[in-house]
Amino acid sequence: MKQFKITKGHNLNLDGKPSNEIINVEDSSIISFHPNLIKNIKTKLLVKEGDNVKIGTPLFYDKNNKDVLFVSSCSGSIKSIIFGPRRVIESILIDNDKKNDKEKLLNDVSRESLLKSGLWTFIRQKPYSKIPHFDSSPKSIFISSMPTEPFAIDYSYLMSSVDNYLQQGIDTLKTIFDCDINFISSINNQLFSELNNVNHFSFNQLHPAGNVGIQIHNIDPIMKADDTRWYLSLQDLNRIGAFFNIGDYPRYKYFNVGGNGIGNPTIRKTLIGTRIKDISGDLDSDVCLISGDVLNGTKTSSDMSVGYHDEVISLIKTNDKREFLGWLMPGFNKYSLTNLFFSKLINNRKSKLSTNKNGSIRTIIPMGNWDKVMPMNILPEFLVKNILAKDIEMMEKLGIYECSPEDFALCSFACQSKVEVSKIIEEGLDMMEQEG
């Protein structure tokens, strides 16, 4: 097993870290899907209001990727379909009858079964972090068992507590795609060392070492637009293994619910498509809901379900109170990654983070703060400036195809100019994809 040690990065110290306890959330009476929030798809509906559906019934697909089906996780009827501007499909609401009637899905180990079951939709590719085309094949597949973002699931605990079909999932992907499968775990973690048909690698747990983009950069770098690597989460691999082993559509997912905005941060087992308010319970009005982690998640509302590929729900109390002369104070309790405040001397042990930005957006000044938390052989400041300048050629030379927004989230956090680095990286990738 080859080991990599990341020296640049930072693990955020946040209140409300979820405990290793699994709570089964009661199946909700309303299940919702939000096609417009899934990256890079043009939705084509396969149902209409009033239609009856079963578990595994196709609901919609991508017009540019027609064989990749998104399926229902419950049985019942289509309650409503909500359209936004220009007829964009924002929500599909299903009345869950809780009868759990199921479509008859074939589970022979084949590409067709993976597509029709809806499980293909949980695989993504880099560059662009989108669902791969139905007739494409990867150079290699990456599976990380050590997410390091704030409130990330402890997969060692989870996979020791649920039915484990990881080996069956690996064997399925190996049979269908016949490519290298790279499995990444944390250093000294022996729980997954017995898995076969994979190349084992390990990293230290300094964020963003757990991001697949960082792992690809170190193990098998992407050189050009069509040099694709595929990836999926560990629990989605487990769900694929379960489907092809027992034939039952795996419609539940585990979410880490954390933050100082909830009294009981734990792991929640919920039906896919469950609204956040049915997962978390009643919340105070001053709580910010984030689908995903606090560094790279998306602000959402309690009526929405969790992002299609997210596994974390962050509930953070908001704070927009401005502190008088805050930057002139010694800052014993201020969270800092630089030597500006005394809190850095004690590694922020007594510091508290809040949603306060502590300033406004300013001109980009190269102070080296981005480089201190970016463990890739990339010049982030030069890349960002060339994205803003829309210089396609320089973006390619500076390694845009290796980049993902989540890998630059710490740059946004550490930026003295309050620049949304992740958002700019995403805009750059969208630009490159449109250029073809």
C-alpha positions as a Markdown table, in Angstrom:
| # | Residue | x | y | z |
|---|---|---|---|---|
| 1 | Met | 0.0 | 0.0 | 0.0 |
| 2 | Lys | 1.5 | 3.3 | -1.1 |
| 3 | Gln | 1.1 | 6.2 | 1.5 |
| 4 | Phe | 0.8 | 9.9 | 0.9 |
| 5 | Lys | 1.2 | 12.6 | 3.5 |
| 6 | Ile | -0.4 | 15.9 | 2.8 |
| 7 | Thr | 1.3 | 18.8 | 4.6 |
| 8 | Lys | -0.9 | 21.7 | 3.3 |
| 9 | Gly | -4.4 | 22.0 | 4.6 |
| 10 | His | -6.5 | 22.5 | 7.7 |
| 11 | Asn | -9.1 | 20.7 | 9.7 |
| 12 | Leu | -11.8 | 23.1 | 10.9 |
| 13 | Asn | -12.6 | 23.0 | 14.6 |
| 14 | Leu | -16.4 | 23.4 | 14.7 |
| 15 | Asp | -19.1 | 22.9 | 17.4 |
| 16 | Gly | -21.7 | 20.2 | 16.9 |
| 17 | Lys | -19.6 | 17.3 | 15.6 |
| 18 | Pro | -22.0 | 14.4 | 15.0 |
| 19 | Ser | -21.6 | 11.4 | 17.3 |
| 20 | Asn | -21.3 | 7.9 | 16.1 |
| 21 | Glu | -24.9 | 6.9 | 16.6 |
| 22 | Ile | -27.3 | 5.9 | 13.9 |
| 23 | Ile | -30.9 | 7.2 | 14.2 |
| 24 | Asn | -33.6 | 5.7 | 11.9 |
| 25 | Val | -35.8 | 8.5 | 10.6 |
| 26 | Glu | -39.4 | 7.5 | 10.0 |
| 27 | Asp | -40.3 | 7.4 | 6.3 |
| 28 | Ser | -41.8 | 10.8 | 5.3 |
| 29 | Ser | -45.2 | 11.1 | 3.7 |
| 30 | Ile | -43.7 | 13.5 | 1.1 |
| 31 | Ile | -40.6 | 12.7 | -0.9 |
| 32 | Ser | -39.0 | 15.3 | -3.2 |
| 33 | Phe | -36.5 | 15.4 | -6.0 |
| 34 | His | -34.9 | 18.6 | -7.4 |
| 35 | Pro | -33.5 | 18.0 | -10.9 |
| 36 | Asn | -32.4 | 21.6 | -11.4 |
| 37 | Leu | -29.9 | 21.2 | -8.5 |
| 38 | Ile | -28.1 | 18.2 | -10.1 |
| 39 | Lys | -25.1 | 19.5 | -11.9 |
| 40 | Asn | -25.0 | 19.6 | -15.7 |
| 41 | Ile | -28.3 | 17.9 | -16.6 |
| 42 | Lys | -31.2 | 19.0 | -18.9 |
| 43 | Thr | -34.3 | 17.4 | -17.4 |
| 44 | Lys | -36.7 | 15.3 | -19.4 |
| 45 | Leu | -39.8 | 14.2 | -17.4 |
| 46 | Leu | -41.1 | 10.7 | -17.6 |
| 47 | Val | -44.1 | 11.2 | -15.2 |
| 48 | Lys | -46.9 | 13.7 | -14.8 |
| 49 | Glu | -49.0 | 14.8 | -11.9 |
| 50 | Gly | -51.3 | 12.1 | -10.6 |
| 51 | Asp | -49.2 | 9.2 | -12.0 |
| 52 | Asn | -48.7 | 6.2 | -9.8 |
| 53 | Val | -45.1 | 5.2 | -9.1 |
| 54 | Lys | -43.3 | 2.3 | -7.5 |
| 55 | Ile | -39.9 | 2.0 | -5.9 |
| 56 | Gly | -37.5 | 2.0 | -8.9 |
| 57 | Thr | -39.9 | 3.8 | -11.3 |
| 58 | Pro | -38.0 | 6.2 | -13.6 |
| 59 | Leu | -38.9 | 9.8 | -12.9 |
| 60 | Phe | -36.7 | 11.8 | -15.3 |
| 61 | Tyr | -33.5 | 11.6 | -17.3 |
| 62 | Asp | -30.9 | 14.0 | -18.8 |
| 63 | Lys | -31.7 | 14.9 | -22.4 |
| 64 | Asn | -28.0 | 14.7 | -23.2 |
| 65 | Asn | -27.6 | 11.4 | -21.4 |
| 66 | Lys | -30.9 | 9.6 | -22.2 |
| 67 | Asp | -30.2 | 6.1 | -20.8 |
| 68 | Val | -29.2 | 7.3 | -17.3 |
| 69 | Leu | -32.4 | 7.2 | -15.3 |
| 70 | Phe | -33.3 | 8.8 | -12.0 |
| 71 | Val | -35.8 | 6.6 | -10.2 |
| 72 | Ser | -38.3 | 6.9 | -7.3 |
| 73 | Ser | -37.3 | 5.8 | -3.8 |
| 74 | Cys | -40.9 | 5.2 | -2.7 |
| 75 | Ser | -44.2 | 4.0 | -4.0 |
| 76 | Gly | -47.2 | 6.4 | -4.3 |
| 77 | Ser | -48.4 | 9.1 | -6.6 |
| 78 | Ile | -47.0 | 12.2 | -8.1 |
| 79 | Lys | -48.4 | 15.0 | -5.9 |
| 80 | Ser | -47.0 | 17.9 | -7.9 |
| 81 | Ile | -44.3 | 19.1 | -10.3 |
| 82 | Ile | -43.1 | 22.6 | -9.7 |
| 83 | Phe | -41.6 | 24.6 | -12.6 |
| 84 | Gly | -39.4 | 27.6 | -12.3 |
| 85 | Pro | -38.4 | 30.3 | -14.8 |
| 86 | Arg | -38.2 | 29.1 | -18.4 |
| 87 | Arg | -40.0 | 25.9 | -17.4 |
| 88 | Val | -37.0 | 24.6 | -15.5 |
| 89 | Ile | -38.2 | 21.6 | -13.3 |
| 90 | Glu | -37.5 | 22.6 | -9.7 |
| 91 | Ser | -39.2 | 19.9 | -7.7 |
| 92 | Ile | -41.0 | 16.6 | -8.1 |
| 93 | Leu | -43.2 | 15.8 | -5.0 |
| 94 | Ile | -44.3 | 12.3 | -4.4 |
| 95 | Asp | -47.1 | 11.3 | -2.0 |
| 96 | Asn | -45.5 | 8.3 | -0.2 |
| 97 | Asp | -48.2 | 5.6 | 0.4 |
| 98 | Lys | -45.7 | 3.6 | 2.4 |
| 99 | Lys | -46.8 | 0.4 | 0.7 |
| 100 | Asn | -43.3 | -0.1 | -0.7 |
| 101 | Asp | -44.5 | -1.6 | -4.0 |
| 102 | Lys | -41.4 | -2.2 | -6.2 |
| 103 | Glu | -40.6 | -2.3 | -9.9 |
| 104 | Lys | -39.2 | -5.6 | -11.1 |
| 105 | Leu | -35.6 | -4.6 | -11.8 |
| 106 | Leu | -33.1 | -7.0 | -13.3 |
| 107 | Asn | -29.9 | -7.3 | -11.2 |
| 108 | Asp | -27.6 | -9.2 | -13.6 |
| 109 | Val | -24.2 | -7.7 | -13.5 |
| 110 | Ser | -24.3 | -5.5 | -16.6 |
| 111 | Arg | -24.1 | -1.9 | -17.7 |
| 112 | Glu | -27.8 | -2.0 | -18.6 |
| 113 | Ser | -28.9 | -3.0 | -15.1 |
| 114 | Leu | -26.7 | -0.3 | -13.5 |
| 115 | Leu | -28.4 | 2.3 | -15.8 |
| 116 | Lys | -32.0 | 1.1 | -15.3 |
| 117 | Ser | -31.7 | 0.7 | -11.6 |
| 118 | Gly | -30.8 | 4.4 | -11.2 |
| 119 | Leu | -27.5 | 3.6 | -9.5 |
| 120 | Trp | -25.5 | 4.9 | -12.4 |
| 121 | Thr | -26.6 | 8.4 | -11.3 |
| 122 | Phe | -24.5 | 8.1 | -8.1 |
| 123 | Ile | -21.2 | 7.8 | -10.2 |
| 124 | Arg | -19.5 | 11.0 | -11.2 |
| 125 | Gln | -16.5 | 11.8 | -13.4 |
| 126 | Lys | -13.7 | 14.3 | -13.3 |
| 127 | Pro | -13.1 | 16.7 | -14.8 |
| 128 | Tyr | -16.4 | 18.6 | -14.4 |
| 129 | Ser | -17.8 | 16.5 | -11.5 |
| 130 | Lys | -20.8 | 15.4 | -13.5 |
| 131 | Ile | -22.6 | 12.1 | -14.1 |
| 132 | Pro | -20.7 | 10.2 | -16.9 |
| 133 | His | -22.3 | 9.5 | -20.3 |
| 134 | Phe | -24.1 | 6.1 | -20.5 |
| 135 | Asp | -21.8 | 4.7 | -23.2 |
| 136 | Ser | -18.5 | 6.0 | -21.8 |
| 137 | Ser | -15.9 | 4.1 | -19.8 |
| 138 | Pro | -13.4 | 5.3 | -17.3 |
| 139 | Lys | -9.6 | 5.0 | -17.3 |
| 140 | Ser | -9.9 | 4.3 | -13.5 |
| 141 | Ile | -12.4 | 4.5 | -10.7 |
| 142 | Phe | -11.6 | 6.2 | -7.3 |
| 143 | Ile | -13.3 | 5.3 | -4.0 |
| 144 | Ser | -12.5 | 7.3 | -0.9 |
| 145 | Ser | -13.3 | 5.8 | 2.5 |
| 146 | Met | -11.8 | 8.8 | 4.4 |
| 147 | Pro | -13.8 | 12.1 | 3.8 |
| 148 | Thr | -12.2 | 14.9 | 5.7 |
| 149 | Glu | -14.6 | 17.8 | 5.2 |
| 150 | Pro | -16.3 | 19.2 | 8.4 |
| 151 | Phe | -18.9 | 16.8 | 9.8 |
| 152 | Ala | -17.9 | 14.0 | 7.4 |
| 153 | Ile | -19.2 | 10.5 | 8.0 |
| 154 | Asp | -16.9 | 8.1 | 9.9 |
| 155 | Tyr | -17.0 | 5.3 | 7.4 |
| 156 | Ser | -15.1 | 2.9 | 9.6 |
| 157 | Tyr | -17.9 | 3.1 | 12.1 |
| 158 | Leu | -20.7 | 3.1 | 9.5 |
| 159 | Met | -19.4 | 0.1 | 7.6 |
| 160 | Ser | -18.9 | -1.8 | 10.8 |
| 161 | Ser | -22.5 | -1.1 | 11.8 |
| 162 | Val | -24.5 | -1.8 | 8.6 |
| 163 | Asp | -24.7 | -4.7 | 6.1 |
| 164 | Asn | -21.4 | -4.6 | 4.2 |
| 165 | Tyr | -21.5 | -5.2 | 0.5 |
| 166 | Leu | -18.3 | -3.3 | -0.4 |
| 167 | Gln | -16.6 | -6.3 | -2.0 |
| 168 | Gln | -19.7 | -7.2 | -4.1 |
| 169 | Gly | -19.8 | -3.5 | -5.2 |
| 170 | Ile | -16.1 | -3.6 | -6.2 |
| 171 | Asp | -16.5 | -6.9 | -8.1 |
| 172 | Thr | -19.6 | -5.5 | -9.9 |
| 173 | Leu | -17.7 | -2.4 | -11.1 |
| 174 | Lys | -14.7 | -4.4 | -12.1 |
| 175 | Thr | -16.8 | -6.8 | -14.2 |
| 176 | Ile | -18.8 | -4.0 | -15.9 |
| 177 | Phe | -15.9 | -1.6 | -16.6 |
| 178 | Asp | -12.8 | -3.7 | -16.4 |
| 179 | Cys | -10.5 | -0.9 | -15.2 |
| 180 | Asp | -8.3 | -0.1 | -12.3 |
| 181 | Ile | -10.2 | 0.6 | -9.1 |
| 182 | Asn | -8.3 | 2.8 | -6.6 |
| 183 | Phe | -9.4 | 2.5 | -3.0 |
| 184 | Ile | -8.2 | 5.2 | -0.6 |
| 185 | Ser | -8.2 | 4.9 | 3.2 |
| 186 | Ser | -6.6 | 6.7 | 6.1 |
| 187 | Ile | -3.1 | 5.8 | 7.2 |
| 188 | Asn | -3.2 | 3.0 | 9.8 |
| 189 | Asn | -6.8 | 2.1 | 9.0 |
| 190 | Gln | -6.9 | -1.7 | 8.5 |
| 191 | Leu | -10.7 | -2.1 | 8.3 |
| 192 | Phe | -10.7 | -2.0 | 4.5 |
| 193 | Ser | -7.3 | -3.6 | 3.8 |
| 194 | Glu | -8.9 | -7.1 | 3.0 |
| 195 | Leu | -10.8 | -5.8 | 0.0 |
| 196 | Asn | -9.7 | -7.4 | -3.2 |
| 197 | Asn | -9.7 | -6.3 | -6.9 |
| 198 | Val | -8.5 | -2.8 | -5.9 |
| 199 | Asn | -5.3 | -0.8 | -5.6 |
| 200 | His | -4.9 | 0.3 | -2.0 |
| 201 | Phe | -3.6 | 3.8 | -1.2 |
| 202 | Ser | -3.6 | 5.7 | 2.1 |
| 203 | Phe | -3.5 | 9.4 | 3.1 |
| 204 | Asn | -3.3 | 11.3 | 6.4 |
| 205 | Gln | -6.5 | 12.9 | 7.5 |
| 206 | Leu | -5.6 | 16.6 | 6.9 |
| 207 | His | -8.4 | 18.3 | 4.9 |
| 208 | Pro | -8.6 | 18.3 | 1.9 |
| 209 | Ala | -6.7 | 15.0 | 1.7 |
| 210 | Gly | -10.0 | 13.2 | 1.8 |
| 211 | Asn | -11.3 | 14.9 | -1.4 |
| 212 | Val | -11.1 | 12.6 | -4.5 |
| 213 | Gly | -9.6 | 15.5 | -6.5 |
| 214 | Ile | -6.6 | 15.6 | -4.3 |
| 215 | Gln | -6.2 | 11.9 | -4.4 |
| 216 | Ile | -6.4 | 11.8 | -8.2 |
| 217 | His | -3.8 | 14.5 | -8.4 |
| 218 | Asn | -1.4 | 12.5 | -6.4 |
| 219 | Ile | -2.1 | 9.0 | -7.7 |
| 220 | Asp | -3.2 | 9.4 | -11.4 |
| 221 | Pro | -3.3 | 13.1 | -12.5 |
| 222 | Ile | -5.7 | 14.3 | -15.2 |
| 223 | Met | -3.9 | 15.7 | -18.2 |
| 224 | Lys | -6.7 | 16.8 | -20.6 |
| 225 | Ala | -10.4 | 17.2 | -21.0 |
| 226 | Asp | -11.2 | 13.6 | -22.2 |
| 227 | Asp | -8.8 | 12.0 | -19.7 |
| 228 | Thr | -11.6 | 11.0 | -17.3 |
| 229 | Arg | -11.6 | 9.4 | -13.8 |
| 230 | Trp | -14.8 | 8.2 | -12.2 |
| 231 | Tyr | -15.6 | 8.3 | -8.5 |
| 232 | Leu | -18.4 | 7.5 | -6.1 |
| 233 | Ser | -18.8 | 7.5 | -2.3 |
| 234 | Leu | -18.3 | 4.5 | -0.2 |
| 235 | Gln | -21.9 | 4.1 | 0.8 |
| 236 | Asp | -23.0 | 4.4 | -2.8 |
| 237 | Leu | -20.5 | 1.6 | -3.6 |
| 238 | Asn | -22.1 | -0.4 | -0.8 |
| 239 | Arg | -25.6 | 0.3 | -2.3 |
| 240 | Ile | -24.5 | -1.0 | -5.7 |
| 241 | Gly | -23.1 | -4.1 | -4.0 |
| 242 | Ala | -26.4 | -4.7 | -2.1 |
| 243 | Phe | -28.5 | -4.3 | -5.3 |
| 244 | Phe | -26.5 | -6.8 | -7.3 |
| 245 | Asn | -26.2 | -9.2 | -4.4 |
| 246 | Ile | -29.8 | -9.3 | -3.0 |
| 247 | Gly | -31.7 | -7.7 | -5.9 |
| 248 | Asp | -33.5 | -5.1 | -3.6 |
| 249 | Tyr | -33.3 | -1.5 | -4.6 |
| 250 | Pro | -31.2 | 0.3 | -1.9 |
| 251 | Arg | -33.4 | 3.4 | -1.3 |
| 252 | Tyr | -32.0 | 4.5 | 2.1 |
| 253 | Lys | -29.0 | 6.7 | 2.7 |
| 254 | Tyr | -27.0 | 7.8 | 5.7 |
| 255 | Phe | -26.5 | 11.5 | 6.4 |
| 256 | Asn | -24.3 | 13.1 | 9.1 |
| 257 | Val | -26.3 | 15.9 | 10.6 |
| 258 | Gly | -24.1 | 18.3 | 12.6 |
| 259 | Gly | -23.6 | 21.9 | 13.7 |
| 260 | Asn | -24.4 | 24.1 | 16.6 |
| 261 | Gly | -27.9 | 24.6 | 15.3 |
| 262 | Ile | -29.1 | 21.2 | 16.3 |
| 263 | Gly | -29.2 | 19.7 | 19.8 |
| 264 | Asn | -28.5 | 16.0 | 18.8 |
| 265 | Pro | -26.0 | 15.8 | 16.0 |
| 266 | Thr | -25.9 | 12.2 | 14.8 |
| 267 | Ile | -26.0 | 9.9 | 11.7 |
| 268 | Arg | -29.5 | 9.7 | 10.3 |
| 269 | Lys | -30.7 | 6.9 | 8.1 |
| 270 | Thr | -33.4 | 8.3 | 5.8 |
| 271 | Leu | -35.3 | 7.5 | 2.6 |
| 272 | Ile | -33.6 | 9.2 | -0.4 |
| 273 | Gly | -35.6 | 12.4 | -1.1 |
| 274 | Thr | -36.7 | 13.1 | 2.5 |
| 275 | Arg | -37.1 | 16.8 | 3.2 |
| 276 | Ile | -34.6 | 18.3 | 5.6 |
| 277 | Lys | -37.3 | 19.3 | 8.1 |
| 278 | Asp | -38.3 | 15.7 | 8.4 |
| 279 | Ile | -34.7 | 14.6 | 9.1 |
| 280 | Ser | -33.7 | 17.3 | 11.5 |
| 281 | Gly | -36.9 | 18.2 | 13.2 |
| 282 | Asp | -38.0 | 21.7 | 14.1 |
| 283 | Leu | -35.2 | 24.3 | 14.0 |
| 284 | Asp | -34.8 | 27.9 | 15.3 |
| 285 | Ser | -35.3 | 30.7 | 12.8 |
| 286 | Asp | -31.7 | 31.8 | 13.1 |
| 287 | Val | -30.3 | 28.5 | 11.9 |
| 288 | Cys | -28.6 | 28.4 | 8.4 |
| 289 | Leu | -29.4 | 25.1 | 6.6 |
| 290 | Ile | -26.6 | 23.8 | 4.4 |
| 291 | Ser | -26.8 | 20.8 | 2.2 |
| 292 | Gly | -23.3 | 19.5 | 2.3 |
| 293 | Asp | -20.4 | 20.7 | 4.4 |
| 294 | Val | -19.8 | 24.3 | 5.6 |
| 295 | Leu | -16.9 | 24.8 | 3.2 |
| 296 | Asn | -18.5 | 23.7 | 0.0 |
| 297 | Gly | -22.2 | 23.0 | 0.6 |
| 298 | Thr | -25.2 | 24.8 | -0.7 |
| 299 | Lys | -27.5 | 27.0 | 1.4 |
| 300 | Thr | -31.0 | 25.5 | 1.3 |
| 301 | Ser | -34.4 | 25.5 | 3.1 |
| 302 | Ser | -36.1 | 22.9 | 5.3 |
| 303 | Asp | -38.7 | 22.1 | 2.6 |
| 304 | Met | -35.9 | 20.9 | 0.3 |
| 305 | Ser | -34.4 | 17.4 | 0.3 |
| 306 | Val | -30.6 | 17.0 | 0.7 |
| 307 | Gly | -28.5 | 17.5 | -2.4 |
| 308 | Tyr | -28.4 | 14.4 | -4.7 |
| 309 | His | -24.8 | 13.6 | -4.0 |
| 310 | Asp | -24.4 | 15.1 | -0.5 |
| 311 | Glu | -23.9 | 13.1 | 2.6 |
| 312 | Val | -23.8 | 15.9 | 5.2 |
| 313 | Ile | -26.4 | 18.3 | 6.5 |
| 314 | Ser | -24.9 | 21.3 | 8.3 |
| 315 | Leu | -27.0 | 23.4 | 10.7 |
| 316 | Ile | -25.2 | 26.5 | 11.7 |
| 317 | Lys | -26.5 | 29.4 | 13.9 |
| 318 | Thr | -26.2 | 32.7 | 12.0 |
| 319 | Asn | -24.3 | 35.7 | 13.3 |
| 320 | Asp | -24.1 | 38.9 | 11.4 |
| 321 | Lys | -23.2 | 41.1 | 14.3 |
| 322 | Arg | -20.3 | 43.4 | 13.5 |
| 323 | Glu | -17.6 | 43.7 | 16.1 |
| 324 | Phe | -16.2 | 47.2 | 16.7 |
| 325 | Leu | -12.4 | 47.4 | 15.9 |
| 326 | Gly | -12.3 | 43.6 | 15.8 |
| 327 | Trp | -9.1 | 43.5 | 13.9 |
| 328 | Leu | -7.3 | 45.7 | 16.4 |
| 329 | Met | -8.1 | 43.4 | 19.4 |
| 330 | Pro | -5.6 | 40.6 | 20.5 |
| 331 | Gly | -8.1 | 38.0 | 19.4 |
| 332 | Phe | -7.6 | 35.2 | 22.0 |
| 333 | Asn | -10.9 | 33.7 | 20.8 |
| 334 | Lys | -10.7 | 34.6 | 17.1 |
| 335 | Tyr | -10.3 | 31.7 | 14.7 |
| 336 | Ser | -7.2 | 32.4 | 12.6 |
| 337 | Leu | -5.0 | 30.6 | 10.1 |
| 338 | Thr | -2.4 | 33.3 | 10.2 |
| 339 | Asn | -0.3 | 34.9 | 13.0 |
| 340 | Leu | -2.6 | 38.0 | 13.1 |
| 341 | Phe | -4.3 | 36.9 | 16.3 |
| 342 | Phe | -3.0 | 35.3 | 19.6 |
| 343 | Ser | -5.4 | 32.4 | 19.1 |
| 344 | Lys | -3.0 | 31.0 | 16.4 |
| 345 | Leu | -0.4 | 30.4 | 19.2 |
| 346 | Ile | -2.8 | 27.9 | 20.9 |
| 347 | Asn | -4.0 | 26.3 | 17.6 |
| 348 | Asn | -7.5 | 27.9 | 17.9 |
| 349 | Arg | -8.4 | 25.6 | 20.8 |
| 350 | Lys | -10.6 | 28.3 | 22.5 |
| 351 | Ser | -11.7 | 29.9 | 19.3 |
| 352 | Lys | -15.3 | 29.9 | 18.0 |
| 353 | Leu | -16.3 | 30.1 | 14.3 |
| 354 | Ser | -19.5 | 31.8 | 13.2 |
| 355 | Thr | -21.1 | 32.8 | 9.9 |
| 356 | Asn | -19.7 | 36.3 | 10.2 |
| 357 | Lys | -17.5 | 37.1 | 7.2 |
| 358 | Asn | -15.6 | 39.8 | 9.2 |
| 359 | Gly | -15.2 | 42.1 | 6.2 |
| 360 | Ser | -16.2 | 42.7 | 2.6 |
| 361 | Ile | -14.8 | 41.6 | -0.8 |
| 362 | Arg | -11.5 | 43.3 | -1.7 |
| 363 | Thr | -8.9 | 43.3 | -4.4 |
| 364 | Ile | -7.0 | 40.0 | -4.8 |
| 365 | Ile | -3.6 | 40.5 | -3.1 |
| 366 | Pro | -1.1 | 37.7 | -3.2 |
| 367 | Met | -0.2 | 37.0 | 0.4 |
| 368 | Gly | 0.4 | 33.3 | 0.2 |
| 369 | Asn | -2.7 | 32.3 | 2.2 |
| 370 | Trp | -4.1 | 30.2 | -0.6 |
| 371 | Asp | -0.9 | 28.3 | -1.1 |
| 372 | Lys | -0.7 | 27.3 | 2.6 |
| 373 | Val | -3.9 | 25.3 | 2.4 |
| 374 | Met | -3.7 | 24.0 | -1.3 |
| 375 | Pro | -2.0 | 20.6 | -1.4 |
| 376 | Met | -1.8 | 20.5 | -5.3 |
| 377 | Asn | 1.0 | 21.4 | -7.6 |
| 378 | Ile | -1.1 | 24.3 | -9.0 |
| 379 | Leu | -0.8 | 28.1 | -8.8 |
| 380 | Pro | -4.2 | 29.0 | -7.5 |
| 381 | Glu | -3.9 | 32.8 | -7.7 |
| 382 | Phe | -2.7 | 32.7 | -11.3 |
| 383 | Leu | -5.4 | 30.2 | -12.2 |
| 384 | Val | -8.2 | 32.3 | -10.7 |
| 385 | Lys | -7.0 | 35.5 | -12.4 |
| 386 | Asn | -6.9 | 33.7 | -15.8 |
| 387 | Ile | -10.4 | 32.4 | -15.2 |
| 388 | Leu | -11.6 | 35.9 | -14.6 |
| 389 | Ala | -9.8 | 37.0 | -17.7 |
| 390 | Lys | -11.3 | 34.1 | -19.7 |
| 391 | Asp | -8.0 | 33.0 | -21.0 |
| 392 | Ile | -8.7 | 29.5 | -22.1 |
| 393 | Glu | -5.2 | 28.6 | -23.2 |
| 394 | Met | -3.6 | 29.7 | -19.9 |
| 395 | Met | -6.3 | 27.9 | -17.9 |
| 396 | Glu | -5.4 | 24.7 | -19.6 |
| 397 | Lys | -1.7 | 25.2 | -19.0 |
| 398 | Leu | -2.3 | 26.0 | -15.3 |
| 399 | Gly | -4.2 | 22.7 | -14.8 |
| 400 | Ile | -7.9 | 23.6 | -14.8 |
| 401 | Tyr | -8.9 | 20.0 | -15.7 |
| 402 | Glu | -7.5 | 18.7 | -12.4 |
| 403 | Cys | -9.5 | 21.2 | -10.3 |
| 404 | Ser | -12.8 | 20.9 | -8.5 |
| 405 | Pro | -14.5 | 23.6 | -6.5 |
| 406 | Glu | -14.4 | 21.6 | -3.2 |
| 407 | Asp | -10.6 | 21.3 | -3.5 |
| 408 | Phe | -10.4 | 25.1 | -3.3 |
| 409 | Ala | -12.9 | 25.6 | -0.5 |
| 410 | Leu | -10.1 | 26.2 | 2.1 |
| 411 | Cys | -8.7 | 28.9 | -0.2 |
| 412 | Ser | -12.0 | 30.7 | 0.1 |
| 413 | Phe | -12.0 | 30.2 | 3.9 |
| 414 | Ala | -8.4 | 31.5 | 4.3 |
| 415 | Cys | -8.7 | 34.3 | 1.7 |
| 416 | Gln | -7.9 | 37.7 | 3.2 |
| 417 | Ser | -9.8 | 39.3 | 0.3 |
| 418 | Lys | -13.0 | 37.3 | 0.9 |
| 419 | Val | -12.8 | 35.9 | -2.7 |
| 420 | Glu | -15.2 | 33.0 | -3.5 |
| 421 | Val | -12.4 | 30.9 | -5.0 |
| 422 | Ser | -14.5 | 27.8 | -5.3 |
| 423 | Lys | -17.2 | 29.6 | -7.2 |
| 424 | Ile | -14.6 | 31.0 | -9.6 |
| 425 | Ile | -13.1 | 27.5 | -10.2 |
| 426 | Glu | -16.6 | 26.2 | -11.0 |
| 427 | Glu | -17.2 | 29.0 | -13.4 |
| 428 | Gly | -13.9 | 28.2 | -15.1 |
| 429 | Leu | -14.8 | 24.5 | -15.4 |
| 430 | Asp | -18.2 | 25.4 | -16.9 |
| 431 | Met | -16.4 | 27.7 | -19.4 |
| 432 | Met | -14.0 | 24.9 | -20.4 |
| 433 | Glu | -16.9 | 22.4 | -20.9 |
| 434 | Gln | -18.8 | 24.9 | -23.1 |
| 435 | Glu | -15.7 | 25.5 | -25.2 |
| 436 | Gly | -15.7 | 21.7 | -25.8 |
